[in-house]
Structure formats: C-alpha cells, structure tokens
Amino acid sequence: MSRGTYVLAVGTLEPRKNLGRAVEAARIAGIELRVVGARGWGEVDVPGWVGEVPDSELAGLYRGAACVLYVSLYEGFGLPVVEAMASGSPVVTSKGTAMEEIAGGAAVLVDSLDPASIANGIDEARARRGELVAAGLARAAEFTWSRSADAVESLWRELA
C-alpha cells in the first residue's frame, strides 16, 4: 500500500468503535478503509479488515495512511490517536468525547454519528496534512511516561 491511498482505523471490531459509519464515510470520501484490530463481538461487517498485526507493521500502516480515522462513540483513552500522531499521520476523531481532549487541537474533529461529517473530516485531513502532521507530532510528544508519573504523583500529593 502506498502512502495516502487508504484511511486507517485501529481497534477491536465491536459496535462502540463505530466502524459501520467509518465504512460509509470512506465510501463517501472515495478512499479505501483499512481496519486493524482483533475481532470483538457484535454484528460488525467491515470490508478492509486486516486483523491483528505486530507493532512494527502497525507503525508502517500508520505512516502510510492518508489519515487515521478514530470515530469511536466512547473511549476512556484512545491510544491509537496518540500513536497515529507520533507516527506522523493526520487524525480524524470524534468531537465531544475524550478524544477531543487527547487530540488537543491537533486533529480534525467530526460528528461521529454522521458519515457525511466523517467523510468531510477525511477530506479536510488530506487537505491539511502538513499542518496536522506537525501539530500531531508536537501533541504526541506531550504524552510521556515521565509526565504521566509526575501527574499521578501530583494527584496523590493533592489528595494526601
């Protein structure tokens, strides 16, 4: 797969990942959707499902994607958003969810219930690739183990 010829979605195949709308959005945008992740539960039929891949292969898939689509209906923390940004791929993700905070202004935010909004987000990410890649790399650099440990320590001190 050459760079920019597909949109990548990463996550377990299950209803909350919103892959049905992602499939429809990719169709509207006229681009192939590739989905990497384990088979989960529920009725989710996803053309373009790759299955699970080793981290080394996943990194290449991130880098080669036109953008990474992460339009889950809800998440605690969307690691694929940070992984995609760290890999230099633009991100399209759900507004009004934890993903908006994680993206920190470095992603295209869309209405995850509307395939047309998601498709427009794909088009926008492709058009703004350079800007989003730079912003994403800077944002991903903020997510370090050291910073996480400092935040936990600070919270514990505050609560003690």
N, C-alpha and C positions, 0 to 999 in steps of 0.2 A: 504494500500500500504506500503510495507516495504522499508526501506532505500536503495536507489540505484537501484531500479528496473524500474525507469522511468526517463525521461527527462521532465523538466517543462518549459513551455513558458507562460508568463504572458502578457496580453494586449488585447485590443479590436480586435475583428475579423474584419479586414479590409486589403485591399491589401498591404499597405505600411509596415505592420507588417511581411510580407514575410513568412507567415505560410505555404504556399504551399511547399516552399523549405524546411522548417523545418520538415514537414511531411515526405518528401522524404529522408531527411538526417537521420531522426530517423529510417526509414525503412532500409537504407543502413547500419547504425550502429547496427541494430538488437535490438533496445530498444524501449519500449513504449513511446509515446509522450503524455503528458497531457497538455492541454491548459486551462488556467483560464482567464476569462475576459468576458466582455459584447459582445453581438452580435452587430457588427457595420454595415457596408454597403459593397456592392460589392459581387461578387461571390467568397466566401471563404468557401470551404467544408473542415472541419477539424475533422477527426476522433479523438477521445480522448478529445473533447471539454467538459469541466466540467461546464462552465458557470461562473457566478459570485459567489464568496464565501466571507464570513466575514473575516476580517483581522486575527482573531485568527486562523481560519482554513488555511488561506494562509500561515501563518508563519510555520505551520506544514508541508505544502506541499513543501515549500522552503527547510526546513531541511531534508525532506525525499528523495529529488531528488538526482539522481546520479550527475546531474548538471542542471543549469538553462540556457536555450537557449534564447538569446535575439538578433535576427538577423534582426532587422528592417532595411529597406532601408534608412530611415532617421528619426531622432528624434531631438527634442530640448534638452531634458534631459531625460534620461532613468532611471526613479526611480526604476524599477524592478532590474536593475543591482546593485544598492546600497543596496536595500532590500535583495537581494539574498546573497550578500557578508556579510551583517550584520547578516544574518541567518546562516552563516557557510556553504553555498553551493558554489561549484565552478561555474564559469560563462564562457559561450562561447558567444562571441558577435562579432559584425561587425567591421572589421578594416576599417580605412579610414572614419569613421563617428565620431560624437560627443561621441559615446560610447567608443571609444578608449581612449579619454581623461578622461572620467569618470572612466573607469576601471583602469587607471594609472598603467599599468603593472601587474595587479593582476587578469587578465582573459586570456583565450585563444582567440586570435583574428583570425577571419576567413573571407574568401571571401563570403559575404552573397548572391552573385549571383550564387554560385556553391554548390549544395547539397553535392557533394563529399568532398569539403573543410569543410563544416559544420559537416559532419559525422566524418571526421578526427579530428575535434575540439572536438567533443563529446568523442571520444576515448582518446584523449590527456587529456581532463579534468578528465576523470575517472582514468587514469594512474597517474596523478599528483595531485590527490585530496588533500592530506595533505598539500602540498606546496601551492596550490591555495586557500585553506580554510584559512590558516594562513595569506597569503598576502591579501586576500579579507577582512578579519576581520580588519586588520590594515588600509586598504584603506577606508573601510566604516566608521571607527572611525574619519576620517578627515572631514566627512560631518556632521557638527553640525549646529544647528540654530545660535549659538553664532558666529561661524566662518563665516557663511553666512551674518549675520548682520554686522560684522566687515568689510567684503569685500565690502558690499554696502556702508557703512559709508565712507570707504577709497575712493571709487569711487566718491562719492558725494563731498568729500573734494578736490579731484583732479580736478573735473570739476568746482568747485566754484571759 
